[in-house]
Amino acid sequence: METNETKTNDNNAMEIGDDLRITKTTRRTTAGGTWVLGAIAGHRFSALVFPEHAEAAAFELDNSRISKLWLQTPADRQTVANFDRGWDIRPTSETAWAIVDFLAAGLADHVYHK
């Protein structure tokens, strides 16, 4: 997972994740985990990630070590996905699904360098 770089494919189209920016990380001292704030593909996100998997698989987004993930389109301030140890709002568009899939695939690895 790379950050702050823009790459294009053969058609000069950006792919999900090419513009990932992590703007802030905050380690929690009481319950573990790290809050990650950032932007990707014209969306803002906030995620709570952990170095290890959750004891209960249902509390984790697709085996990702992410227990909370909020995704918003800043232009209209619409929440387009929200996972809080389970789906509150499933992704509302193909782009939102692609962002969720991208973050689930590697955000915790990026944060914890695993």
N, C-alpha and C positions, 0 to 999 in steps of 0.2 A: 504494500500500500504506500503510494507516494503522495506527498502533499506539496502544495504551492507550485505545481508544474502543470502546464497545459500541453497535451499531446494530441495529435490528430491521427486518424486512421488513413487508409489509402484514399478515401473520398474527402479528406479534409474536414470531416465531421468529428466533433468532440464526442467522446464516449463518457458514460457515467463514471465518475470518479476522477476524471482527468483534472478537474478544477477543485478537488477537495482542499478545503482550508480548515485546519483546526485552529480556532482562535483562543481557546482557553481550556486548560485541564486543571481540575481541582481534586486532589486525593482526599477522600473522607477519612477522618481519624477514628470515628466511633464504630462504624459498621463495615468498614472496608469499601473497596471499589473506588472508582474514579469517575467524576462527572466530566464529560467531554462536550464542549460547545464548538460548533463549526458551521460551515456552509458548503453546499455541494449542489451543482446543477440548478442554480437559481432558488435553492431552498435553504432554510436554516434548520439546524438540528441540535438536539440536546440528548445525550445518551449517558446512562450509568452502566459502566463496564467493570468487569471483575477479572482478576488474574486466573481464577479457577472457575470451573463449571458450577452451576447451582445444584444444590442437593436434590431439589425437585425440578425435573426437566420442564415442567409447565411454567416455571418462573423465569425461563430463559428463552430468548428469541432464537429459535432454530439452532440450538447447540452453538450459540455465538458468544456466550459469556456476557451478553447484553441483557439486563433485566428491565431497563426502561429506555424507550426511544420515542422522542417527540419530533415530528417533522412538520414544517410550516412553509407556506409560500409567502414571503415577506410582502409582495406587492399588494395582496388582498388580505393578509393576516389570517388565512384559512389554515387550520390544522388539517393536514392531508394524510397523517398517519399518527397513531399513538398506541404504543405498547407499554403497559405497566404491569408486568408479570402476567400478561395475557392481553389480547387485543381489546382496546376500548374503541379505536377507530382503525379499521383495516385500511391499507393504502387505497386512496381514492382514484388513482390514475396509474397508467403503465409506468410513467416516470417515477412516481412515488414508490411503486413496487421495486423498480430497478435500483433506486437509492437504498431502500431497506435491504435488498439482497446484497448490494455492494458493501454496506456497512456491516451487515451480519457476517459476511465472508472474511473480514479482516480488521475491523476497527480495534477489537481487543488485542489482537496480535501486534498491531501498530503501537498501541498505548503501552503495552507491557513488554514489547520487544521480544516476543516469543515466536 
